[in-house]
Amino acid sequence: MSGRIFKVRSQTESRGGRKNGAGSGEWGVGSEKWGVGSGEWRIGKGKKELLCPIPHSPFPIPYSLFAFFALFAFFASSSHSAPTAKSTTPGGLPDIYVAPKGSPDGKGTPERPLDLATVLSPRSPARPGATIWLRGGVYRGAFTSYLSGSAQSPITLRQYPGERATIDGAGTPAPPLTINGGYAIYQGFEVINSSPDRVHERPTGVNVLGHHVKLINLVVHDNGIGIGFWAPAIDSEIYGCVIHRNGWQGPAPDRGHGHGVYGQNAEGMKRIVNNIIFDQYGYGIHNYTQAGELKGFHIEGNIIFDNGSISTPNDAGFPNILVGGYRPAERITITNNYTYYPDRIFATNVWLNYSAKNNQDVTLDGNYIAGGNSPLMMSEWLRARCVNNTLTGFERLVGIIMPSGVSTSAYVWDNNTYYTNTSTSASPFALTSQGKLATYPFTDWSRHTGYDRNSRLIRTATGRPTGLKITVLLNQYEAGRANIVVYNWDLKDHVEVDVSGALRNGDRFEIRNARDFYGQPVLSGVYSGAPLILPMSASQPAQEFGAFVLMKRVDRDN
């Protein structure tokens, strides 16, 4: 594949498992879109109040003139007040402010903020539709949220514009943030465990047990599991988050432990969309159970790479995506995701199943699965649809184990593109059917199975594609924000990126490397409408790949 490919895609859209116990959960594809954008200044109750009774007078006063002087006096009186974020609350509810040095006796105002524990507690003053602003600073300890909004009016807890709010669970055995309640949005802040101890088990960063919860644009790192997405979290969503370096190293000869997202589900649809997930000690997405359920996951638009790379041994075979366990899975959709391993990493990139039989149905559509000795392994699915995917690998490209009594005609498998190197086995496709394993060259694979009649196999010296593949994934909850994934197969020092779908002329912007999210931007400026020139020479894990976050810069006084 040569040339440059630019694609802009806009996404609209139980403590479980192993040591944690059983569970499941999720969030609806067609559910209402909760507004989390900017609102407007209000003149009235809950803000600065402007009362303008027209006095009785024998001299008629034009109302427009009176209003002019009244408004002049109003804005003059407020010229020295602290900057206030624009409200996003419907129905005129006042915003609530929280600060690291806030008090349980605070009023929730910028001048007298509340503490975080109080605002999340059952006695929180937040009502459906409220917005809670986390002021910058570090909130130390373990916090449990009981925020409960409604389907039409969720409660929003979000970082104050232009500031960095961090929940740090170091020194506590509990997760930094446990979420109960329901119909609540958690947006924009950081959740970490800053303890340097990486040889003992660490608590999960965000434990989601509440229903209809949205985690939006969080940065979750250096915890045990990044996000526990458990059964009670019915119809919930993880969106736009940066999730990295979670887990710990077991003592030799043990492996690394801890995953980016650990999910289980029984009811509704859980959504894992538009996240950047990398460098865990274990798996990237780990939807697994022993005694719970794996029913209903929509996994879309995620950039997932190099998971397992920081554990020992670093070729322990941790997939970027696992869906499977000891109970059969069903209603699984994996679409338009972007995965990566550097060359010669021995790992299965996407692994569908663990040991259960009679998994029901799975769809893989439009994914770009790059790297690993085996890009895709799947077993024991009664129905599968695998179309429009690109897969690169250096040993086996595809491995399928069919359930007993199920023929290959139960699967739809076509319009895929495969890359491998010229020294790879001439038979990189494996099929186990009726208990018998056979490997095939591409043409025999297609003839024997009926699959890939309109697909391509391309052999190159490196086993990699050529040219560029760049995708800009717009953020549906934050204007001017997008994730950018670059496959720089020709190892260019700089690449051009079209962000016209995300920015307008005159917008101030910055681009952050996902691996150094809070470091200096790799690029910043004022958008002119021309493609941005993105440096790649220092990209990690390799110059051939990069994951970035484009953000529109916000002034605190706006």
N, C-alpha and C positions, 0 to 999 in steps of 0.2 A: 504494500500500500504506500503510495507516494503522494506528495503534495501536502497541502494544509487543510485540515478539516476544522471548521468552526461551527459549533452548534450551541444555540442558546435554548435552554429548556426551562420553562416555568412550571414549578410543581404547585398544584393546588390540592390541592388535596386538603408469698406468700412466702412470701418468704419461700421461695421455691427452690427445687433442685438439690441434688446432692446433699451437702451439709445443711442447707437452709430449710429443708422441708418442702412440702408439696404446695402447688398453687397454679394459678393461671390468670389470664386477664386480657384487655385490649380496648380499641376505640374506632368509631364508625367512619367508613369512607365517605358517606354522604352527609356527615354531621354538619351542624351549623358552623359557619366561620365566625370565630370570635374576634371582634375588633380590638386590636392592640396598638393601633396607630395613634397619631396625635389628635388631640381634641381641640378645644377652643377656650379662650378666656370667657368667664361668665361674670356678669355684673349682677349680683344678687346673693342670696343666702348661700353660705359655704365658701364664698370668696370675698373680696373687698366689696362692701355693700354700698350701692349708690341709691339714696332715697331722694327723690326729686318732687316733693309736693309743690305745686304751683301756688304761691301765696295769693290770698285774696288782696286785690289792689284796685284802686279806682283807675289806675293807669294800665292799659292793656300792654302786656309784655309778649312779644312774639316767642312762641315756644322754642323755635329753633335757636334763637339767641340765648334763651335761658339754658337750653341743653348744652350749647357751646361752652358757656362759662362753668356749668356744672361738671362737664367732662374735663375741662381744663384743670379745675380744682382737684378732681379725682386723680388724674394722672400725675399732677404735680406732687400730690401727697404721697404717691407710691414710688417716686423716682429713686428713693434710696433703699427700697426693700430688697431682701435677698432674692436671687434668681429663683424662679419657681417653674418646675416642669409643667408643660401643658397637660391638663387633665385628660384622661382617656375614659373617665367614668361616665356611664349614661345616667340620666335621671338627676343630674345636679349633685351627686354625692361628692363631698369634699375628699381630696386626696389625703392619704395618711403617710406620714414620714417616720422612718425608722433610722436609727444611727447606732454605731457601735457603743457610744456612750449614752444612748437613750435610757430612759427610766420607765419602770412599770407605771409610774404616776404621771408620765408625760401626756401631753394632749394630742400627740400625733401631728403637730404642726412643725414647720421648719425650725422654729425657735425652740420648741419643747417636744422633741421627737420621742417616740416610744422605743423600748428595747425590742429586739427581735423575738425573744421567747414569748413576750406578752402578745404581740400582734399575731403570732401563729397559734396561740392557745385557744381553748374553747371559749374564753372570755374576751376574744379579740373584738375590737370595735368595728372590724371590717364586715360589711354587709354585701349581699350580691350586687355586683356592678362596681365595687370599690377598686381603686388602684392604690397599692402600697408601694412607696418608693424606698428602695434601699440606698441610703447615702453611702459614699465611698468609705473604705476602711475594712478592717478585719473583724469578723464576728466569730469569736472563738468558742468552741464547745460543740455539743450535739443538740440539734433542734428538731422538734416534731411539730408538723403543721396539721391543723384541723380545719383549715380554711374551707368553707363550703359555700359556693355560689349557686347559680341555677343555670339551666341550659341557655336561657336568653341573656343572663347577666352573670358571667363568671367573675370571680375575684382574681385580680392580677397582682402578683408580687414581682417587681422588676427593678433592675439596677437603674439608678438615677443617671440621666444623660451626661456623658462626658466624665463620669467617675468610674472607679473600679471597686466593686463590692465583693468581698471574699468571705465565704463561710469555711472555716478551717477546723477540722475535727481532731487535730493532733492532740494526743494525750487522753483521748476518751475511747472506750471500747465500742461505742455506738456510732452509727452513721452520722456524718455531719448534718444530713437532712433526711428525715423520714416524713413521707407525705401520706396523710390520711385524708379524710374529707372527700370532696369531689367538686367538679366544675370549677377548677382553678388553673391559672396559668402561672408558670414560674419562668421568668425571662431574663436573660442577659447577664447573670452574675456568675461568679466562679465558685466551685466547690472542690476543696482539696483536703488532703491530710499531709501536713508539712513535716511529719516525723521522718527522719532519715533512715529508720529501721526498715530494710527491705528483705529481711530473712525470717520474719514472723508474720503470721496472718494479720491482715489489716481489715478494718470494717469497710463495708460498701459505702460509696460516696453519696448517692441519692437512692433511697429505697422507696419505690413507688407502690403504695398499697391503696391509694385513693382512686375512685372511679372518675372517668372523664377529665383526666388531668393532661395538660400540655406542658412539656418541657421544651422551651424555645430558646435557641441561641445561648445555652449555658456552656461554660468551659469546665469540664469535669476531669480532673487528672490527679494522679499519685494517690489514689485510694486503693481499696482492695479490689472489689468489683467496681466498675465505674458507675453504672446505673443498674439497679435491680428492678426489673420490669415484671412484677409478679401478678398472680392470678386475679386478685381483687381489683386491679387497675383496669377495669372494663372500659373499652372504647377510649383508650388513652394514646398519646402520641409523643414521640421523641423527635424533635425537628430542629435542624440547623445547629446542633450542638457539636462542639469540638471535644472529643473524648480520647484521652491518651495517657500512656504510662501508668496504667492501673495494674495492681497486682503485687506479687512478692515472689521471691525465689526460695523454693524448698531446699533443704539441706541435701547435699550430694548423697546418693545418686538421683535424688528427686528432681522434678521438673519445676518450671514456673507455674504459678497459679494466679487467677484473677483475669477477668474478661472485661471488654469494653461495655457491652450490654449483655445481661443475662436475663432471658425472657421466657415466660411461660404464659399460657392463655387457654381459657376454656370457652369464653363467651364473647360475642361481638368480634371486633377486628382491632388488633393492635397495629399501630403505624410507626415505622422506624424510617424516617424520610430526611434526606438532604443533610445528613450528618457527615463529619469527618472523623474517622475512627482508626487509630493507629498506635503501634508500639506498646501494646499491652504485654504483660508477662504470659498471658494465655491467648485466648481467642479474641477476635474482633467482636462479631455478633455471635452469641452462644445461646441459641434457643434450644434448650435441652431440658429433659425431665427424666426422673426415675419413676415417680408415682403420680405426677400431675398430668397436665394436658398441654398439647401443642396444637391448638385449633384456632386459626385465624391470625396470620401475620402478613402485613403488607410492607415490604422492604423495597424502598425506591430511592434512587438518586443519591445514594451514599458513596463517599470516597473512602475506601477501606484498604489499608496497606500495612505491610511489614509487622503484622501482629505476631507475637512470639519471639521477635527479634532480640529483645533485651533479656530473655531468660536463657538459662543454661540447661541442656545444649540448645543453641539457637536454631537448630534444624529439627526440633522435636516434633514437627509436623502439625503445628497449630494452624487450623484454617482461618482465613479471614472471615468466612461465614460458615456457621454450622446450624442446620436445622434438623434435629433428630434426637431421639432418646430411647427409653425403654417402653414408651407408649407411642402408638401410631399418631402421625401428624396429619393435618388436613387443612385445606383452605390456605395454602401458602402461595404468595406471589412475590417474586423477586425480579424487579424490572429496572432497567436503566441505571444499574450500579456500576462503579468503577473500582476495580481492585488491582493490587500490584504487589509483586514480590521481585526483588532484584534477581538477576540471573543466577542459576545454580542453587537456589534455596529449595531444599527437599521438604515440600509441604503440599498438601492438597489445598488449593485455593478456595474452592467452594465444595462443601461436603454435605450432602443431603441424605440423612439418616445416620443412625448410630448402631442400633441393634434391633429395633422394632420391626415387625412384619405388618403388612396391610396398611401402610401409609396410603392415604386416600388420593390427594391430588396436589400437584405442584406446577407452577408456571414460571419459566425463566424466559424473559423477553427483553432483548435490547441491551444486555449486559456486556461490559468490556472486562474480561477476566484475564489478567496478564500475569504470567509467572507461576512458579511452582513446578515440581516435576509432574504434577497432574492437576490441570486447571479445574476439572469437574469430575467428582465421583458421586454416584447416587445409587441407591439400592432399595428394593422392596416397595416401589410406588405402583399403585394400581393404575393411575392415570398421570400422564406428564405431558407438558407442552414446552418444548425448548426451541425457540425460534429467534432469528435476528441477533444472535450473540456473536461476539468475537472472543476467541480463546487462544492463548499462547502458552506453550509449555515445552519442556525439553525431554520428557520421556513419554508417558501415556497422556494423550489429550483428553480422552473421555473413557470412563469406566462405568458400566451399567450392570446391575444385578437385577434381573426380572423376578417378580414374585412367582412362586410355583403356580402353574396353570394359566399364566397371563402371557399372551403373545406380544410380539413387538408392535403389532397393529394398534395396541392400546395407547401408544405414544404418538404425538405429533412432533416431528423433529426435522427442521429444515431451515434454509436461508441463513445458515451459520457460516462464519469464516474462521478457519483454523490456521495458525502459524506454528511451525516447528523448524528445527535446524536440519541440515542435510545429513547429519550423522545419527539422528534419532532413528529408532527402529522403523523398519518399513511398515510395521503394523501397529500404529499408535492408538487404535480403537479396540476396546475390550468389551465383550458382552458375555455375561453368564446367564444362560437360559436353560430351564429345566435341569439345573444343577451342573451344567457343563460350561466350562470357560473356553472361549475362543477369542483370538486376536485377529485383527483384519487390517490390511491396507485400505486406504480411503475408498477406492472403487469397489472393492469386495464388501466393505462395510455398508456402503449404500445399496449394493445389489442384494445382500443377504437380509438386511433389516428393512429396507424400503425408506431409510432415513436419508436426509441430506441430499436429496435429488437435485436441489438448486443451491447447494452450498459449495464452498471452495476450500481446498487445502493448499497452502503456500509454504514452500520450503525456502528458507534463507540461510545464509552462512551463520548468522547469529541466532536464528530461531525467533527473532523479533520482527515486528513490522518495520517499515521505513516511513520517513516523513514525520508529520506532526499530527497529533489528535488533541484538540483543545475543546473543552466543554465548559460553558458558563452556566451555572445552575442558580437561577434567581431565587431569592428568599421571599416567600409569600407574606411574611409577617413584618418585614422591616424594609422599607423603601431604600434603594441604593445599596443593598447588601446582596452578595452572591458568593457562592463557592466556585472556585476555578480549579479544574484538574488539567494537568498538562502531561501528555506522553510525548517526550522529546526524543523520539527514536534516533534522530540524526545528530543528537548531542550538540545542538546549537547553543551558543552562549546567551542569546537573547531570542525571545519569541514575541510575536505580535498577538495581542488579545483584543478582540472586539467586545466591548462592554456597553455598547449603545443600548442594549435592552435593560440595563441596570441604572445608568446615569444619564443626566441631562447636561447639556452644555452649561458650564459655569459651576457645576457641583464640585465642591472640595472632596477629595477622596484619599484613601490610603489602602494599600494592599499588604496584608500580613501573611507571612509564612506560617502555615498551620503548626509547624514544628517549633516555632518560636513566637507564639501568638502575642505575648505581651512584650516582645522585644521591639526593636526599631522596625518600622515598616520597610519592606523591600522596595516600595515605590509609593510616592505620594505627590499630590499636586492639585491642579484645577483641570477638570475634564474639558477638552476642547472638541470632542466628537471624533477625534482620530483614534486609531487603535493604540492601546497602551503597550509599551515596550517592557517586557517583564524579564529580569535577569534570571538565568538558569544555571550559571556556572557554579554557584555555591549551593544549589538545591540538594536537599537530603530526602531520602536515603541515597539517591544517585542523580546525576545530571539528567538522566533520561526520564525522570519523573518528578513532579511537584504538585503539592496541594496548597491552595492559597484562599484567603478570605478577603474579598473586596468589601469595603465599608465606606459609606458616605460619612464624612466628618460632621460632627454636631457641635455647635457652640452651646455652652451651658446657658447662656442668656437668651437663647432663642425659645 
